[in-house]
Amino acid sequence: MIERVLAGTPSPSPEERGRDLFGAHCATCHGQGGVGSDRGPSLKGVGAANADYQLSTGRMPIPRPDVRPERHPPAFTEADIAALTSYIAALGPGPAIPRVGPGDVRLGRELYLATCASCHSGAQSGGTLAHGLAAPPLLHSTPTQIAEAVRIGPGAMPAFPPSVLGDAELDSIASYLTTTRHQLDHGGNPLGGIGPVAEGAVALLVGLGLLLLFIRLIGKRAP
């Protein structure tokens, strides 16, 4: 009898599931109903794009209010992220999750170098900004996350509305970033993306280290 009752119980909607998750994991800082508190800002009107970006990049939740949000593996499953995003989006009107399509890679390169590279670097590796801030690397960002960041302006980044950067231009930037990061490094070994370090310099340092180790071993064996 109990099994029949449970089988007939309707599953909660994504928004209801999101409300439960929000109460368990987010309300401590953002307040019940997302009204905000002295530990976190209000989430009314931040929109689905902001919620999905913060959750899918693992920037939220953070353990303490004084911790700077940085990219981490997501704390929630894709289904729970979708549920939380649905709930937060219902708190008030805000930017929706952008739909990213194929773009012009050449145009994307021009736009990225003119608009984004000064902070995120031409190699997408991020960079240091003033006042102790930093622009994060983009090497692991998905096209949707790139578009969300452009539209919402997280952290120190300014937001670029469609009136400033059109949807087709945004598609082109996302296409450029996600296409070029997988290209082969024809100039040699990328060395883990540590920057413009010549392979010869690395080989020299490794060789000198091995030589010093060899000399030390010989010295210990000498009578």
MDTraj code that builds the backbone (N, CA, C; nanometers):
import mdtraj as md
import numpy as np

residues = "MET ILE GLU ARG VAL LEU ALA GLY THR PRO SER PRO SER PRO GLU GLU ARG GLY ARG ASP LEU PHE GLY ALA HIS CYS ALA THR CYS HIS GLY GLN GLY GLY VAL GLY SER ASP ARG GLY PRO SER LEU LYS GLY VAL GLY ALA ALA ASN ALA ASP TYR GLN LEU SER THR GLY ARG MET PRO ILE PRO ARG PRO ASP VAL ARG PRO GLU ARG HIS PRO PRO ALA PHE THR GLU ALA ASP ILE ALA ALA LEU THR SER TYR ILE ALA ALA LEU GLY PRO GLY PRO ALA ILE PRO ARG VAL GLY PRO GLY ASP VAL ARG LEU GLY ARG GLU LEU TYR LEU ALA THR CYS ALA SER CYS HIS SER GLY ALA GLN SER GLY GLY THR LEU ALA HIS GLY LEU ALA ALA PRO PRO LEU LEU HIS SER THR PRO THR GLN ILE ALA GLU ALA VAL ARG ILE GLY PRO GLY ALA MET PRO ALA PHE PRO PRO SER VAL LEU GLY ASP ALA GLU LEU ASP SER ILE ALA SER TYR LEU THR THR THR ARG HIS GLN LEU ASP HIS GLY GLY ASN PRO LEU GLY GLY ILE GLY PRO VAL ALA GLU GLY ALA VAL ALA LEU LEU VAL GLY LEU GLY LEU LEU LEU LEU PHE ILE ARG LEU ILE GLY LYS ARG ALA PRO".split()
xyz = np.array([
    [0.0831, -0.1198, 0.0000],
    [0.0000, 0.0000, 0.0000],
    [0.0864, 0.1245, 0.0000],
    [0.1910, 0.1247, 0.0846],
    [0.2808, 0.2397, 0.0936],
    [0.3513, 0.2620, -0.0395],
    [0.3931, 0.1513, -0.1061],
    [0.4619, 0.1623, -0.2331],
    [0.3712, 0.2253, -0.3384],
    [0.2391, 0.1901, -0.3337],
    [0.1460, 0.2475, -0.4296],
    [0.1310, 0.3977, -0.4082],
    [0.1248, 0.4401, -0.2827],
    [0.1120, 0.5819, -0.2520],
    [0.2348, 0.6580, -0.2997],
    [0.3543, 0.6013, -0.2716],
    [0.4778, 0.6673, -0.3141],
    [0.4876, 0.6738, -0.4651],
    [0.4419, 0.5656, -0.5310],
    [0.4495, 0.5631, -0.6765],
    [0.3579, 0.6686, -0.7368],
    [0.2487, 0.6996, -0.6695],
    [0.1555, 0.7981, -0.7217],
    [0.1881, 0.9402, -0.6820],
    [0.2907, 0.9606, -0.6004],
    [0.3286, 1.0951, -0.5572],
    [0.3998, 1.1681, -0.6702],
    [0.3491, 1.2828, -0.7123],
    [0.4136, 1.3538, -0.8233],
    [0.5509, 1.4073, -0.7831],
    [0.6419, 1.4051, -0.8791],
    [0.7763, 1.4575, -0.8533],
    [0.7710, 1.6093, -0.8448],
    [0.8530, 1.6686, -0.7600],
    [0.8537, 1.8149, -0.7509],
    [0.9017, 1.8777, -0.8813],
    [0.8519, 1.9965, -0.9127],
    [0.8960, 2.0675, -1.0318],
    [1.0390, 2.1160, -1.0112],
    [1.1106, 2.1500, -1.1193],
    [1.2472, 2.2024, -1.1017],
    [1.2530, 2.3229, -1.0080],
    [1.1544, 2.4092, -1.0175],
    [1.1541, 2.5271, -0.9306],
    [1.1357, 2.4888, -0.7836],
    [1.0484, 2.3903, -0.7572],
    [1.0289, 2.3436, -0.6196],
    [1.1540, 2.2747, -0.5678],
    [1.2170, 2.1938, -0.6530],
    [1.3428, 2.1291, -0.6155],
    [1.4489, 2.2355, -0.5880],
    [1.4528, 2.3377, -0.6719],
    [1.5484, 2.4459, -0.6527],
    [1.5258, 2.5223, -0.5230],
    [1.4001, 2.5393, -0.4855],
    [1.3684, 2.6074, -0.3597],
    [1.4211, 2.5291, -0.2409],
    [1.4047, 2.3970, -0.2456],
    [1.4549, 2.3139, -0.1368],
    [1.6078, 2.3191, -0.1294],
    [1.6727, 2.3108, -0.2450],
    [1.8198, 2.3177, -0.2486],
    [1.8677, 2.4541, -0.2017],
    [1.7984, 2.5582, -0.2415],
    [1.8367, 2.6928, -0.2011],
    [1.8275, 2.7080, -0.0495],
    [1.7195, 2.6573, 0.0071],
    [1.7036, 2.6666, 0.1519],
    [1.8118, 2.5913, 0.2266],
    [1.8595, 2.4810, 0.1690],
    [1.9595, 2.3981, 0.2368],
    [2.1014, 2.4488, 0.2171],
    [2.1309, 2.5122, 0.1044],
    [2.2697, 2.5440, 0.0716],
    [2.2991, 2.6925, 0.0485],
    [2.1986, 2.7736, 0.0258],
    [2.2232, 2.9130, -0.0156],
    [2.1632, 3.0173, 0.0776],
    [2.0536, 2.9818, 0.1460],
    [1.9798, 3.0805, 0.2242],
    [2.0589, 3.1342, 0.3421],
    [2.1573, 3.0599, 0.3905],
    [2.2371, 3.1069, 0.5042],
    [2.3018, 3.2412, 0.4732],
    [2.3463, 3.2581, 0.3491],
    [2.4093, 3.3840, 0.3102],
    [2.3130, 3.4772, 0.2358],
    [2.2328, 3.4209, 0.1467],
    [2.1487, 3.5046, 0.0610],
    [2.0080, 3.5246, 0.1155],
    [1.9792, 3.4664, 0.2313],
    [1.8489, 3.4866, 0.2938],
    [1.7394, 3.4015, 0.2321],
    [1.6374, 3.3717, 0.3122],
    [1.5239, 3.2973, 0.2611],
    [1.4552, 3.3784, 0.1509],
    [1.4273, 3.3130, 0.0403],
    [1.3665, 3.3840, -0.0713],
    [1.4642, 3.4701, -0.1485],
    [1.5954, 3.4566, -0.1183],
    [1.6963, 3.5321, -0.1920],
    [1.6942, 3.6805, -0.1668],
    [1.6445, 3.7237, -0.0500],
    [1.6341, 3.8678, -0.0224],
    [1.7676, 3.9282, 0.0188],
    [1.8689, 3.8443, 0.0441],
    [1.9996, 3.8930, 0.0860],
    [2.0126, 3.9042, 0.2368],
    [2.1357, 3.9219, 0.2821],
    [2.1644, 3.9383, 0.4246],
    [2.2996, 4.0072, 0.4374],
    [2.3474, 4.0208, 0.5614],
    [2.4787, 4.0815, 0.5807],
    [2.5911, 3.9880, 0.5372],
    [2.5563, 3.8653, 0.4994],
    [2.6560, 3.7691, 0.4541],
    [2.6586, 3.7529, 0.3019],
    [2.5564, 3.7995, 0.2335],
    [2.5494, 3.7839, 0.0887],
    [2.4443, 3.8743, 0.0278],
    [2.4597, 3.9102, -0.0990],
    [2.3660, 4.0030, -0.1643],
    [2.2332, 3.9380, -0.1986],
    [2.1355, 4.0218, -0.2277],
    [2.0075, 3.9740, -0.2758],
    [2.0246, 3.9118, -0.4141],
    [1.9464, 3.8098, -0.4420],
    [1.9497, 3.7445, -0.5726],
    [1.8258, 3.7753, -0.6547],
    [1.7423, 3.8660, -0.6076],
    [1.6233, 3.9040, -0.6824],
    [1.6645, 3.9830, -0.8065],
    [1.6317, 3.9303, -0.9223],
    [1.6618, 3.9998, -1.0458],
    [1.7980, 3.9718, -1.1049],
    [1.8765, 3.8798, -1.0465],
    [2.0073, 3.8499, -1.1065],
    [1.9909, 3.7664, -1.2334],
    [1.8817, 3.6938, -1.2439],
    [1.8531, 3.6192, -1.3650],
    [1.9147, 3.4816, -1.3710],
    [1.8684, 3.4038, -1.4687],
    [1.9167, 3.2671, -1.4856],
    [2.0613, 3.2629, -1.5294],
    [2.1043, 3.3605, -1.6108],
    [2.2420, 3.3602, -1.6612],
    [2.3418, 3.3696, -1.5469],
    [2.3142, 3.4567, -1.4518],
    [2.4049, 3.4741, -1.3377],
    [2.4089, 3.3480, -1.2521],
    [2.2908, 3.2937, -1.2234],
    [2.2848, 3.1738, -1.1394],
    [2.3563, 3.0569, -1.2054],
    [2.3302, 3.0353, -1.3333],
    [2.3924, 2.9226, -1.4029],
    [2.5435, 2.9411, -1.4111],
    [2.5885, 3.0632, -1.4361],
    [2.7326, 3.0884, -1.4454],
    [2.8010, 3.0587, -1.3123],
    [2.7490, 3.1132, -1.2038],
    [2.8125, 3.0961, -1.0733],
    [2.8131, 2.9499, -1.0294],
    [2.7054, 2.8779, -1.0575],
    [2.6946, 2.7389, -1.0133],
    [2.7705, 2.6430, -1.1046],
    [2.7616, 2.6640, -1.2357],
    [2.8260, 2.5703, -1.3282],
    [2.9777, 2.5829, -1.3273],
    [3.0293, 2.7003, -1.2903],
    [3.1740, 2.7174, -1.2806],
    [3.2264, 2.6877, -1.1402],
    [3.1392, 2.6477, -1.0497],
    [3.1820, 2.6141, -0.9140],
    [3.2214, 2.7343, -0.8302],
    [3.1889, 2.8545, -0.8770],
    [3.2204, 2.9738, -0.7963],
    [3.1281, 2.9869, -0.6760],
    [3.0147, 2.9266, -0.6844],
    [2.9196, 2.9226, -0.5743],
    [2.8757, 2.7773, -0.5548],
    [2.8502, 2.7374, -0.4302],
    [2.8614, 2.8173, -0.3082],
    [3.0051, 2.8291, -0.2585],
    [3.0309, 2.9328, -0.1787],
    [3.1617, 2.9511, -0.1162],
    [3.1502, 2.9190, 0.0328],
    [3.2603, 2.8758, 0.0966],
    [3.2514, 2.8344, 0.2364],
    [3.2280, 2.9490, 0.3331],
    [3.2792, 3.0690, 0.2978],
    [3.2633, 3.1865, 0.3852],
    [3.2419, 3.3095, 0.2981],
    [3.1746, 3.4113, 0.3491],
    [3.1497, 3.5312, 0.2689],
    [3.2763, 3.6050, 0.2277],
    [3.3866, 3.5893, 0.3034],
    [3.5089, 3.6625, 0.2721],
    [3.5971, 3.5912, 0.1705],
    [3.5540, 3.4758, 0.1209],
    [3.6308, 3.4004, 0.0226],
    [3.5995, 3.4525, -0.1169],
    [3.7038, 3.4801, -0.1958],
    [3.6834, 3.5268, -0.3322],
    [3.6394, 3.4095, -0.4193],
    [3.5264, 3.4227, -0.4893],
    [3.4800, 3.3121, -0.5753],
    [3.5788, 3.2838, -0.6882],
    [3.6197, 3.1599, -0.7009],
    [3.7085, 3.1166, -0.8081],
    [3.6529, 2.9889, -0.8700],
    [3.7013, 2.9578, -0.9889],
    [3.6505, 2.8408, -1.0594],
    [3.6914, 2.7121, -0.9878],
    [3.5934, 2.6246, -0.9674],
    [3.6138, 2.4934, -0.9078],
    [3.5190, 2.3944, -0.9771],
    [3.5401, 2.2662, -0.9568],
    [3.4395, 2.1704, -1.0040],
    [3.3046, 2.2026, -0.9408],
    [3.1961, 2.1952, -1.0152],
    [3.0640, 2.2291, -0.9599],
    [3.0297, 2.1462, -0.8368],
    [2.9654, 2.2103, -0.7412],
    [2.9247, 2.1409, -0.6188],
    [2.7939, 2.0651, -0.6375],
    [2.7209, 2.0929, -0.7460],
    [2.5916, 2.0304, -0.7700],
    [2.5928, 1.9577, -0.9042],
    [2.5020, 1.8655, -0.9194],
    [2.4837, 1.7968, -1.0467],
    [2.4197, 1.8934, -1.1467],
    [2.4228, 1.8557, -1.2745],
    [2.3609, 1.9399, -1.3769],
    [2.2121, 1.9585, -1.3501],
    [2.1454, 1.8527, -1.3054],
    [2.0024, 1.8624, -1.2769],
    [1.9747, 1.9576, -1.1611],
    [2.0573, 1.9514, -1.0570],
    [2.0381, 2.0413, -0.9424],
    [2.0732, 2.1851, -0.9788],
    [2.1744, 2.2037, -1.0641],
    [2.2070, 2.3391, -1.1104],
    [2.0900, 2.3971, -1.1886],
    [2.0295, 2.3148, -1.2739],
    [1.9139, 2.3604, -1.3511],
    [1.7977, 2.3956, -1.2585],
    [1.7789, 2.3168, -1.1524],
    [1.6702, 2.3435, -1.0578],
    [1.6953, 2.4730, -0.9805],
    [1.8165, 2.4903, -0.9313],
    [1.8500, 2.6141, -0.8597],
    [1.8380, 2.7353, -0.9511],
    [1.8840, 2.7207, -1.0735],
    [1.8755, 2.8307, -1.1693],
    [1.7302, 2.8672, -1.1963],
    [1.6453, 2.7662, -1.2093],
    [1.5035, 2.7906, -1.2316],
    [1.4412, 2.8660, -1.1150],
    [1.4773, 2.8270, -0.9940],
    [1.4221, 2.8943, -0.8757],
    [1.4708, 3.0387, -0.8657],
    [1.5999, 3.0603, -0.8842],
    [1.6562, 3.1951, -0.8716],
    [1.6019, 3.2850, -0.9825],
    [1.5852, 3.2311, -1.1028],
    [1.5307, 3.3109, -1.2129],
    [1.3882, 3.3564, -1.1828],
    [1.3147, 3.2762, -1.1046],
    [1.1765, 3.3102, -1.0716],
    [1.1661, 3.4180, -0.9636],
    [1.2780, 3.4522, -0.9000],
    [1.2749, 3.5539, -0.7950],
    [1.2559, 3.6943, -0.8507],
    [1.2860, 3.7131, -0.9776],
    [1.2715, 3.8449, -1.0383],
    [1.3283, 3.8442, -1.1778],
    [1.2842, 3.9348, -1.2646],
    [1.3336, 3.9373, -1.4027],
    [1.4819, 3.9702, -1.4096],
    [1.5530, 3.8969, -1.4949],
    [1.6966, 3.9171, -1.5113],
    [1.7432, 3.8506, -1.6390],
    [1.8719, 3.8626, -1.6721],
    [1.9242, 3.8057, -1.7965],
    [1.9038, 3.6551, -1.8039],
    [1.8529, 3.6093, -1.9182],
    [1.8356, 3.4667, -1.9409],
    [1.9677, 3.4044, -1.9855],
    [1.9748, 3.2726, -1.9799],
    [2.0941, 3.2023, -2.0269],
    [2.1060, 3.2220, -2.1779],
    [2.2173, 3.2751, -2.2271],
    [2.2301, 3.2996, -2.3713],
    [2.2327, 3.1701, -2.4506],
    [2.1790, 3.1759, -2.5689],
    [2.1877, 3.0643, -2.6628],
    [2.3030, 3.0942, -2.7585],
    [2.4062, 3.0159, -2.7518],
    [2.5273, 3.0409, -2.8296],
    [2.5279, 2.9511, -2.9527],
    [2.5484, 3.0115, -3.0682],
    [2.5553, 2.9362, -3.1916],
    [2.6915, 2.9509, -3.2566],
    [2.7130, 2.8878, -3.3708],
    [2.8402, 2.9007, -3.4426],
    [2.8637, 3.0458, -3.4845],
    [2.9888, 3.0872, -3.4815],
    [3.0225, 3.2237, -3.5192],
    [3.1396, 3.2286, -3.6144],
    [3.1758, 3.3489, -3.6510],
    [3.2882, 3.3736, -3.7408],
    [3.4163, 3.3782, -3.6568],
    [3.5005, 3.2772, -3.6711],
    [3.6211, 3.2674, -3.5885],
    [3.7149, 3.3858, -3.6124],
    [3.7279, 3.4291, -3.7378],
    [3.8161, 3.5416, -3.7670],
    [3.7652, 3.6696, -3.7014],
    [3.6352, 3.6938, -3.7107],
    [3.5771, 3.8104, -3.6434],
    [3.5921, 3.7964, -3.4925],
    [3.5730, 3.6755, -3.4405],
    [3.5881, 3.6535, -3.2969],
    [3.7271, 3.6863, -3.2482],
    [3.8271, 3.6523, -3.3283],
    [3.9661, 3.6842, -3.2911],
    [3.9859, 3.8348, -3.2825],
    [3.9351, 3.9080, -3.3815],
    [3.9499, 4.0538, -3.3812],
    [3.8796, 4.1156, -3.2603],
    [3.7592, 4.0680, -3.2317],
    [3.6839, 4.1220, -3.1185],
    [3.7502, 4.0876, -2.9862],
    [3.7988, 3.9645, -2.9739],
    [3.8633, 3.9227, -2.8495],
    [3.9891, 4.0045, -2.8232],
    [4.0727, 4.0209, -2.9238],
    [4.1966, 4.0958, -2.9060],
    [4.1684, 4.2423, -2.8746],
    [4.0614, 4.2966, -2.9308],
    [4.0295, 4.4375, -2.9089],
    [3.9580, 4.4618, -2.7770],
    [3.8822, 4.3617, -2.7295],
    [3.7935, 4.3846, -2.6149],
    [3.8334, 4.3092, -2.4888],
    [3.8903, 4.1910, -2.5049],
    [3.9073, 4.1009, -2.3909],
    [4.0518, 4.0681, -2.3548],
    [4.1400, 4.0659, -2.4553],
    [4.2753, 4.0145, -2.4341],
    [4.3568, 4.0987, -2.3376],
    [4.3244, 4.2280, -2.3248],
    [4.4018, 4.3129, -2.2340],
    [4.3910, 4.2654, -2.0893],
    [4.2832, 4.1972, -2.0562],
    [4.2664, 4.1435, -1.9206],
    [4.2904, 3.9925, -1.9151],
    [4.2329, 3.9193, -2.0106],
    [4.2405, 3.7729, -2.0068],
    [4.3616, 3.7172, -2.0805],
    [4.4405, 3.8025, -2.1449],
    [4.5611, 3.7685, -2.2212],
    [4.5259, 3.7028, -2.3540],
    [4.6153, 3.7181, -2.4495],
    [4.5924, 3.6598, -2.5802],
    [4.5892, 3.5092, -2.5784],
    [4.6508, 3.4478, -2.4771],
    [4.6540, 3.3016, -2.4652],
    [4.5420, 3.2472, -2.3774],
    [4.4461, 3.3315, -2.3387],
    [4.3331, 3.2930, -2.2529],
    [4.3762, 3.2498, -2.1129],
    [4.4959, 3.2850, -2.0729],
    [4.5491, 3.2357, -1.9455],
    [4.5179, 3.3280, -1.8284],
    [4.4444, 3.4360, -1.8516],
    [4.4111, 3.5271, -1.7434],
    [4.5219, 3.6266, -1.7171],
    [4.4976, 3.7177, -1.6227],
    [4.5979, 3.8180, -1.5925],
    [4.5660, 3.8905, -1.4635],
    [4.6639, 3.9644, -1.4148],
    [4.6504, 4.0398, -1.2905],
    [4.5979, 4.1794, -1.3201],
    [4.5011, 4.2237, -1.2401],
    [4.4437, 4.3561, -1.2545],
    [4.4847, 4.4429, -1.1368],
    [4.4391, 4.5649, -1.1345],
    [4.4707, 4.6566, -1.0251],
    [4.3935, 4.6175, -0.8988],
    [4.4412, 4.6695, -0.7851],
    [4.3749, 4.6517, -0.6552],
    [4.3653, 4.5056, -0.6133],
    [4.4628, 4.4245, -0.6536],
    [4.4654, 4.2853, -0.6121],
    [4.3660, 4.1956, -0.6817],
    [4.3025, 4.2452, -0.7866],
    [4.2048, 4.1646, -0.8603],
    [4.2734, 4.0888, -0.9733],
    [4.2026, 3.9940, -1.0301],
    [4.2596, 3.9136, -1.1377],
    [4.1503, 3.8750, -1.2356],
    [4.1871, 3.8705, -1.3623],
    [4.0969, 3.8196, -1.4661],
    [4.1222, 3.6702, -1.4792],
    [4.0202, 3.5870, -1.4679],
    [4.0427, 3.4423, -1.4675],
    [4.0798, 3.3895, -1.6054],
    [4.1476, 3.2762, -1.6113],
    [4.1731, 3.2110, -1.7402],
    [4.0428, 3.1608, -1.8003],
    [4.0429, 3.1464, -1.9318],
    [3.9227, 3.1037, -2.0034],
    [3.9380, 2.9663, -2.0669],
    [4.0459, 2.8977, -2.0350],
    [4.0797, 2.7740, -2.1038],
    [3.9788, 2.6616, -2.0815],
    [3.9017, 2.6691, -1.9742],
    [3.8053, 2.5627, -1.9455],
    [3.6608, 2.6120, -1.9533],
    [3.6415, 2.7342, -1.9967],
    [3.5067, 2.7903, -2.0049],
    [3.4329, 2.7342, -2.1263],
    [3.3073, 2.7000, -2.1081],
    [3.2239, 2.6542, -2.2185],
    [3.1714, 2.7758, -2.2947],
    [3.1224, 2.7565, -2.4177],
    [3.0641, 2.8699, -2.4911],
    [2.9537, 2.9399, -2.4123],
    [2.8692, 2.8635, -2.3442],
    [2.7616, 2.9251, -2.2655],
    [2.8169, 3.0070, -2.1506],
    [2.9175, 2.9543, -2.0807],
    [2.9772, 3.0290, -1.9698],
    [3.0444, 3.1566, -2.0184],
    [3.1083, 3.1513, -2.1349],
    [3.1697, 3.2712, -2.1922],
    [3.0623, 3.3757, -2.2202],
    [2.9533, 3.3326, -2.2825],
    [2.8456, 3.4253, -2.3153],
    [2.7794, 3.4804, -2.1889],
    [2.7612, 3.3969, -2.0888],
    [2.7022, 3.4438, -1.9630],
    [2.7891, 3.5495, -1.8982],
    [2.9199, 3.5266, -1.8952],
    [3.0101, 3.6233, -1.8334],
    [3.0057, 3.7566, -1.9066],
    [3.0004, 3.7518, -2.0383],
    [2.9943, 3.8755, -2.1163],
    [2.8677, 3.9538, -2.0840],
    [2.7579, 3.8850, -2.0693],
    [2.6300, 3.9530, -2.0462],
    [2.6120, 4.0024, -1.9024],
    [2.6624, 3.9272, -1.8032],
    [2.6365, 3.9653, -1.6631],
    [2.7513, 4.0442, -1.6011],
    [2.8738, 4.0305, -1.6537],
    [2.9873, 4.1027, -1.5970],
    [3.0207, 4.0600, -1.4555],
    [3.0646, 3.9359, -1.4341],
    [3.0945, 3.8914, -1.2972],
    [3.2210, 3.9564, -1.2420],
    [3.2234, 3.9787, -1.1110],
    [3.3432, 4.0336, -1.0469],
    [3.3790, 4.1714, -1.1003],
    [3.5056, 4.1876, -1.1379],
    [3.5532, 4.3167, -1.1880],
    [3.5248, 4.3377, -1.3361],
    [3.4700, 4.2381, -1.4013],
    [3.4440, 4.2456, -1.5454],
    [3.3187, 4.3279, -1.5739],
    [3.3253, 4.4204, -1.6703],
    [3.2038, 4.4949, -1.7066],
    [3.1097, 4.4078, -1.7884],
    [2.9815, 4.4372, -1.7804],
    [2.8827, 4.3660, -1.8606],
    [2.8736, 4.4302, -1.9991],
    [2.8527, 4.3464, -2.1008],
    [2.8386, 4.3940, -2.2375],
    [2.6986, 4.3559, -2.2868],
    [2.6030, 4.4478, -2.2833],
    [2.4682, 4.4164, -2.3312],
    [2.4665, 4.4032, -2.4829],
    [2.3591, 4.3486, -2.5391],
    [2.3505, 4.3327, -2.6846],
    [2.3672, 4.4630, -2.7617],
    [2.3355, 4.5766, -2.6980],
    [2.3525, 4.7047, -2.7664],
    [2.4994, 4.7400, -2.7855],
    [2.5862, 4.6804, -2.7057],
    [2.7306, 4.7054, -2.7165],
    [2.7989, 4.5936, -2.7938],
    [2.7629, 4.4699, -2.7626],
    [2.8199, 4.3522, -2.8288],
    [2.7042, 4.2620, -2.8706],
    [2.6769, 4.2588, -2.9999],
    [2.5623, 4.1853, -3.0495],
    [2.5748, 4.0353, -3.0304],
    [2.4631, 3.9657, -3.0461],
    [2.4624, 3.8206, -3.0275],
    [2.5545, 3.7507, -3.1275],
    [2.5543, 3.7968, -3.2535],
    [2.6409, 3.7350, -3.3546],
    [2.7885, 3.7575, -3.3201],
    [2.8210, 3.8740, -3.2671],
    [2.9588, 3.9021, -3.2268],
    [2.9982, 3.8156, -3.1075],
    [2.9045, 3.7979, -3.0148],
    [2.9308, 3.7128, -2.8988],
    [2.9508, 3.5679, -2.9418],
    [2.8706, 3.5215, -3.0367],
    [2.8894, 3.3869, -3.0906],
    [3.0285, 3.3719, -3.1513],
    [3.0749, 3.4754, -3.2190],
    [3.2057, 3.4699, -3.2844],
    [3.3182, 3.4633, -3.1823],
    [3.3069, 3.5392, -3.0731],
    [3.4092, 3.5352, -2.9682],
    [3.4143, 3.3961, -2.9049],
    [3.2976, 3.3404, -2.8737],
    [3.2935, 3.2072, -2.8130],
    [3.3512, 3.1030, -2.9087],
    [3.3207, 3.1151, -3.0372],
    [3.3736, 3.0204, -3.1357],
    [3.5244, 3.0307, -3.1459],
    [3.5744, 3.1543, -3.1457],
    [3.7201, 3.1731, -3.1539],
    [3.7892, 3.1115, -3.0334],
    [3.7392, 3.1384, -2.9143],
    [3.8047, 3.0892, -2.7926],
    [3.8020, 2.9375, -2.7837],
    [3.6903, 2.8772, -2.8162],
    [3.6790, 2.7321, -2.8024],
    [3.7430, 2.6567, -2.9184],
    [3.7659, 2.7239, -3.0307],
    [3.8294, 2.6594, -3.1458],
    [3.9813, 2.6623, -3.1342],
    [4.0366, 2.7781, -3.1013],
    [4.1818, 2.7937, -3.1021],
    [4.2498, 2.7231, -2.9863],
    [4.1795, 2.7005, -2.8754],
    [4.2455, 2.6382, -2.7602],
    [4.2823, 2.4930, -2.7874],
    [4.2208, 2.4307, -2.8874],
    [4.2473, 2.2900, -2.9177],
    [4.3431, 2.2723, -3.0351],
    [4.3911, 2.3832, -3.0906],
    [4.4824, 2.3708, -3.2034],
    [4.6176, 2.3195, -3.1581],
    [4.6876, 2.2511, -3.2482],
    [4.8204, 2.1998, -3.2163],
    [4.9184, 2.3143, -3.2015],
    [5.0163, 2.2982, -3.1147],
    [5.1215, 2.3972, -3.0965],
    [5.2342, 2.3651, -3.1933],
    [5.2271, 2.4247, -3.3124],
    [5.3244, 2.3931, -3.4157],
    [5.4635, 2.4453, -3.3815],
    [5.4720, 2.5363, -3.2859],
    [5.6028, 2.5907, -3.2498],
    [5.6804, 2.5014, -3.1551],
    [5.6227, 2.3934, -3.1090],
    [5.6925, 2.3039, -3.0178],
    [5.6032, 2.2616, -2.9033],
    [5.6631, 2.2093, -2.8012],
    [5.5889, 2.1635, -2.6844],
    [5.5309, 2.2822, -2.6087],
    [5.4007, 2.2841, -2.5787],
    [5.3413, 2.3971, -2.5069],
    [5.3829, 2.4071, -2.3614],
    [5.4471, 2.3025, -2.3080],
    [5.4987, 2.3046, -2.1704],
    [5.3898, 2.3363, -2.0685],
    [5.2726, 2.2797, -2.0924],
    [5.1643, 2.2985, -1.9971],
    [5.1044, 2.4371, -1.9981],
    [5.1331, 2.5158, -2.1014],
    [5.0770, 2.6499, -2.1092],
    [5.1344, 2.7482, -2.0101],
    [5.2606, 2.7286, -1.9679],
    [5.3185, 2.8173, -1.8670],
    [5.3614, 2.9505, -1.9247],
    [5.3583, 2.9640, -2.0576],
    [5.3931, 3.0922, -2.1151],
    [5.5034, 3.0799, -2.2175],
    [5.5562, 3.1945, -2.2651],
    [5.6569, 3.1929, -2.3716],
    [5.7951, 3.1525, -2.3208],
    [5.8094, 3.0267, -2.2829],
    [5.9377, 2.9750, -2.2359],
    [5.9932, 2.8804, -2.3412],
    [6.1138, 2.9068, -2.3866],
    [6.1736, 2.8229, -2.4901],
    [6.2009, 2.6834, -2.4360],
    [6.1808, 2.5830, -2.5230],
    [6.2081, 2.4465, -2.4811],
    [6.3546, 2.4292, -2.4413],
    [6.4434, 2.5005, -2.5108],
    [6.5863, 2.4906, -2.4793],
    [6.6178, 2.5376, -2.3395],
    [6.5483, 2.6427, -2.2943],
    [6.5718, 2.6939, -2.1592],
    [6.5309, 2.5908, -2.0548],
    [6.4178, 2.5242, -2.0785],
    [6.3731, 2.4212, -1.9854],
    [6.4706, 2.3037, -1.9852],
    [6.5156, 2.2640, -2.1043],
    [6.6115, 2.1537, -2.1138],
    [6.7421, 2.1882, -2.0432],
    [6.7845, 2.3152, -2.0553],
    [6.9082, 2.3577, -1.9902],
    [6.8954, 2.3492, -1.8385],
    [6.7823, 2.3967, -1.7852],
    [6.7622, 2.3924, -1.6397],
    [6.7577, 2.2481, -1.5895],
    [6.6861, 2.1629, -1.6621],
    [6.6780, 2.0229, -1.6212],
    [6.8151, 1.9564, -1.6297],
    [6.8883, 1.9867, -1.7387],
    [7.0207, 1.9278, -1.7555],
    [7.1179, 1.9704, -1.6476],
    [7.1150, 2.0997, -1.6119],
    [7.2030, 2.1482, -1.5057],
    [7.1694, 2.0828, -1.3723],
    [7.0401, 2.0645, -1.3478],
    [6.9997, 1.9995, -1.2233],
    [7.0512, 1.8567, -1.2155],
    [7.0390, 1.7838, -1.3258],
    [7.0884, 1.6469, -1.3279],
    [7.2401, 1.6422, -1.3136],
    [7.3094, 1.7376, -1.3768],
    [7.4555, 1.7428, -1.3672],
    [7.5007, 1.7695, -1.2244],
    [7.4351, 1.8621, -1.1564],
    [7.4703, 1.8914, -1.0173],
    [7.4449, 1.7703, -0.9277],
    [7.3338, 1.7008, -0.9552],
    [7.3042, 1.5802, -0.8772],
    [7.4113, 1.4746, -0.8997],
    [7.4560, 1.4581, -1.0239],
    [7.5585, 1.3607, -1.0563],
    [7.6904, 1.3949, -0.9878],
    [7.7277, 1.5238, -0.9894],
    [7.8518, 1.5685, -0.9244],
    [7.8460, 1.5423, -0.7744],
    [7.7294, 1.5672, -0.7160],
    [7.7161, 1.5460, -0.5716],
    [7.7292, 1.3984, -0.5366],
    [7.6709, 1.3106, -0.6201],
    [7.6816, 1.1680, -0.5937],
    [7.8261, 1.1206, -0.6046],
    [7.8993, 1.1728, -0.7038],
    [8.0398, 1.1366, -0.7180],
    [8.1190, 1.1846, -0.5972],
    [8.0896, 1.3051, -0.5493],
    [8.1614, 1.3595, -0.4340],
    [8.1428, 1.2757, -0.3106],
    [8.0229, 1.2204, -0.2919],
    [7.9980, 1.1386, -0.1729],
    [8.0747, 1.0066, -0.1796],
    [8.0973, 0.9542, -0.2997],
    [8.1653, 0.8260, -0.3138],
    [8.3173, 0.8401, -0.3069],
    [8.3666, 0.9620, -0.3243],
    [8.5121, 0.9829, -0.3212],
    [8.5675, 0.9563, -0.1822],
    [8.6890, 0.8939, -0.1708],
    [8.7463, 0.8635, -0.0385],
    [8.7924, 0.9901, 0.0312],
])
top = md.Topology()
chain = top.add_chain()
for i, resn in enumerate(residues, 1):
    res = top.add_residue(resn, chain, resSeq=i)
    for name in ("N", "CA", "C"):
        top.add_atom(name, md.element.get_by_symbol(name[0]), res)
traj = md.Trajectory(xyz[None], top)
